[in-house]
Amino acid sequence: MRGHALRLWALEVMGLLVLASQIHAFGAQNDSVSGPAALAAEEKESCTRNLKVIYDAIQAYQFDHKDLPNWLSDLVPDYLTDPNVLICPVCRRTGKTESPPLADPKLACSYVFDFCPVPVGPPLTGQARHTRREWKRRQMGLVGSAVPMVRCRHHNPVLNLAFNGTIYESPRDWELMFTNRIRAVELSANAIFGTVEAGEASIAPLTNSAKEFVRGEVPPLHHWVDLTSFYNSDLAEPWQGKPGDNLASFPTGQRIFGGVEFDARGVVQLKGGQSSGGKFPAEVRGIVLRRRCQHLYFLHAARLSGPVEEGEQIGSYFVHLPNTQAPLEIPIYYGRTVLDWHDDQKEIPPSKDLKVAWTGENSAGKRTGRGIRLFVTTWNLAPGVEIESLDFVSTKRNAAPFLLGISFD
């Protein structure tokens, strides 16, 4: 009996040892799965904090210098007292940083500053080479302020700090995130400048099967102001009195024009000079916003009723801030901000700052061989400015401004 009991005891001990070995093996296996994942999440969270600090430093630099820095090292030490913020925790662990030509020339840095002055592509005949900063600004004209300003390519997916401060994940080619708005290849340096930058010409449209790589949310580009109660003409109405001279061909609803999202469904026409008649008001006040924003965007044009000088102020947008008596004035200049909405080859040469957002035609223009167009104007504000309301005011010149949409971010 005693020998039988000893054998039972030995078997029980062996069973416990086997069970302990299995538990240890399972724990090690589980650690091998959860350990790297937990580390990656922790490093991503820490890198995200770095990007937020870098964004604040860039905004402060831009406020003082009225321009972006050339490199992130330009922020040190006046705007970024701790240069360690420029090192991603992944790089701190692995020892890797960015390599030339996008590496910061002054300090060790994990991040790509996409608005740096590095040239892109070969120069066009008789022209200087374009820079990444020019390229990125052109991209913003197509997809708005979601264009990455700072990128950390040491994570998979890549972490992006957008120009508007949003942080989001993307594949290495971030352009693939926006193929519901534009073909990715149209954002390449080759498409924008007619040059080829290594690695960019290969960008292809994203197919449905590739969407599994998109793990972050696409940041919203812009928000629009509801102008429904201010419209004084329908788009299909010939509000200037000439049959067929209207904006019926303009695509209504939530659309992108000049890289900015608008929701335009009518016309807010203001009064011009005496020859323009008294049908329309000289001003529209109390367009309520009550939001914090950094940029304002206006989709607008002018109605020409007589001669006007290039650079003549034909109206203004007055921005009212809480607890501030004097509003901020955004002037509207003929030839610099807008032109007549009818395309006329004999008009004054447009300013380089003038940006056409949409072109089309109507039946009246077909008879005279003239198209129609609208313009978009961007106004930069200090970061996080709270706007109470806007006024749209005419100076009653021969070019009377009209407005279709306002957006902000």
Secondary structure as GFF3:
##gff-version 3
##sequence-region A 1 409
A	DSSP	alpha_helix	2	65	.	.	.	ID=ss1
A	DSSP	three_ten_helix	72	75	.	.	.	ID=ss2
A	DSSP	three_ten_helix	83	86	.	.	.	ID=ss3
A	DSSP	alpha_helix	89	94	.	.	.	ID=ss4
A	DSSP	beta_strand	112	113	.	.	.	ID=ss5
A	DSSP	beta_strand	119	120	.	.	.	ID=ss6
A	DSSP	beta_strand	130	131	.	.	.	ID=ss7
A	DSSP	alpha_helix	132	143	.	.	.	ID=ss8
A	DSSP	beta_strand	148	152	.	.	.	ID=ss9
A	DSSP	beta_strand	158	162	.	.	.	ID=ss10
A	DSSP	beta_strand	167	170	.	.	.	ID=ss11
A	DSSP	three_ten_helix	174	178	.	.	.	ID=ss12
A	DSSP	three_ten_helix	184	187	.	.	.	ID=ss13
A	DSSP	alpha_helix	189	193	.	.	.	ID=ss14
A	DSSP	three_ten_helix	208	213	.	.	.	ID=ss15
A	DSSP	beta_strand	223	224	.	.	.	ID=ss16
A	DSSP	three_ten_helix	228	230	.	.	.	ID=ss17
A	DSSP	beta_strand	253	257	.	.	.	ID=ss18
A	DSSP	beta_strand	260	264	.	.	.	ID=ss19
A	DSSP	beta_strand	268	269	.	.	.	ID=ss20
A	DSSP	three_ten_helix	274	276	.	.	.	ID=ss21
A	DSSP	beta_strand	283	304	.	.	.	ID=ss22
A	DSSP	beta_strand	313	320	.	.	.	ID=ss23
A	DSSP	beta_strand	328	333	.	.	.	ID=ss24
A	DSSP	beta_strand	356	360	.	.	.	ID=ss25
A	DSSP	alpha_helix	363	368	.	.	.	ID=ss26
A	DSSP	beta_strand	372	394	.	.	.	ID=ss27
A	DSSP	beta_strand	399	408	.	.	.	ID=ss28
###
